[in-house]
Amino acid sequence: STPLYSSAASDVYKRQISNFGFAQPSIAWEKTFGGSNAEQGQFIKATPDGGFIAGSYSYSSDGDVLVNYGGSDWWITKHDSDGNIEWQNNLGGGIQDFPQSIEITPDGGYIVIGSTLSTVQPSGNVGGTTYGSWDVWVIKLDITGSVEWEKNYGGSGTDYGFDIKNVEGIGGYMFVAHSTSNDFDINDNDGDQDIWVVFISETGAILSEKTHGGSEFENAEKIIGLDNGFFLIAGTTASNDGDISVSKGGADFWIFEVSLQADLLWEKTFGGSGSDLLKDCILTNDGGFLLVGGSASSDFDVSGNLGSFDRWMIKLDANREKEWDQNFGNFSNNKFTDVVQTANGEYLVMDETYDISLIDGQGNEEWSWTYPLNYDDFNFFDLIGTDNGGFTAIGMAKVPLNVGFNLETLIVNFESIVPTSCPDDLNGFVTLGEFNGSKYFLSEGTSGAPAAQDVADANGGFLAVINSQEENDFIQQNISEMVYIGLNDFDSEGNLVWVNGDLLDFDNVNPCGFCNENSDEQDFVIIQPWDGCLLYTSDAADE
């Protein structure tokens, strides 16, 4: 086969195929909270009453904020389902205090973890022993937000608390931290910065503790409770020794399991020869795990690379073996930062540019959505799913004032993103059928490639993305003329990408030099019905 050059073929024989999926989000409400200084939302967690509890750091003592003890405090706020504050508590000392994570406790209260640089002050909440630089700080709150107890943990180095969980069955809690210390509460540091695993009683006494890592740095991001009563810890390692049995190179995603005595039971790395940084991990509905973050690799566990640092996710089965991975990129640096799974098995992910994307169960992007810039600047740091199929995100907004601006905690609630009702028939389209959970339509009219994508967008779909030979065969068997699919090198000449950002893992493209010879053209791809081959073509005649 040869590529098509004639305008007749381009105008007459190309059709677009669209498949329908999940609705993009719409904003139900958005609110900012704070005072005359700076606030930033750090975490959010759904509560049993249908509301949520949020944690910010705060420098204010006015506006929505009742008090400040010096520098930045933890600002814990309980909200109803409409975002209104029901109660609040500021926690801190005279210097700097930053909250990181929260867990709802069996008694209906809360256990909060973060870090403090503060020492005991006449006012504030920091009491007891402080150890050196930054300490891990854990506070137990009752159901109304009142402090039941608080405690510092660490050594003379730098210790940052990152996540905390209930220990079911025996009571108490376990937390993970980043630590450079090797004294006081910490008995054995393996190198530069380790992951410190600590089990504490219901009143905060240390029951067991261990550091895990190698001679370089390790970061912990997430704790996941397992069915066997133990815990999986997800983070990043740059080491190739100590507790790390296999290093792929650079920095790797690192997961490991610990016993109730904090002993390491098994561990495994995922990544390539470049730097791969994990930011979040979830237990999936099928008993496996999804790990998300960023990757500069294109080998070993990483199937490809679309830029200097891609958004990367890897799906593991229940045995911690790789099922699939997927890169998303556009020749710029970016990382996924948070992920939640929907009731339908899709994955809602957020990245460093604060785009929010919906990914299906095989790693294919359903849509990507950018929060409208309603403020001078903003960012998101955490998100949760809601009971109605939507989600809520927390972060920071740069709110303009009459003179200057102010940084405030931003909380945005989004409507349900459950699948839109896909019609059996669509005006102007022939229904081709269903494949792997999506419905496919063939337009009755003809158009150029950019217009074809516009028509697909207007009807809630996108030009077909082909990820397997089976999908390629399905489309081929249902067409009789050459039609457009969602593959082009519009953004970077010679670098074909799917319209939804998927990697070109399925390669059925008939090679030719035509697209690279026309750097001033927009080059697109069609599928031909007689053999299913994908062909380059120029769209210049349709412009």
Secondary structure, 3 states (H helix, E strand, C coil): CCCECCHHHHHHCCCEEEEECECCCCEEEEEEECCCCCEEEEEEEECCCCCEEEEEEECCCCCCCCCCCCCEEEEEEEECCCCCEEEEEEECCCCEEEEEEEEECCCCCEEEEEEECCCCCCCCCCCCCCCCCCEEEEEEECCCCCEEEEEEECCCCCEEEEEEEECCCCCCEEEEEEECCCCCCCCCCCCCEEEEEEEECCCCCEEEEEEECCCCEEEEEEEEECCCCCEEEEEEECCCCCCCCCCCCCCEEEEEEECCCCCEEEEEEECCCCCEEEEEEEECCCCCEEEEEEECCCCCCCCCCCCCEEEEEEEECCCCCEEEEEEECCCCECCEEEEEECCCCCEEEEECCCEEEEECCCCCEEEEEECCCCCCEEEEEEEEECCCCCEEEEEEEEEECCCCEEEEEEEEEECCCCECCCCCCCCCEEEEEEECCEEEEEECCCCCHHHHHHHHHHCCEEECCCCCHHHHHHHHHCCCCCEEEEEECCCCCCCCEECCCCCCCCCCECCCCHHHHCCCCCEEEEECCCCCCEEEEECHHHC
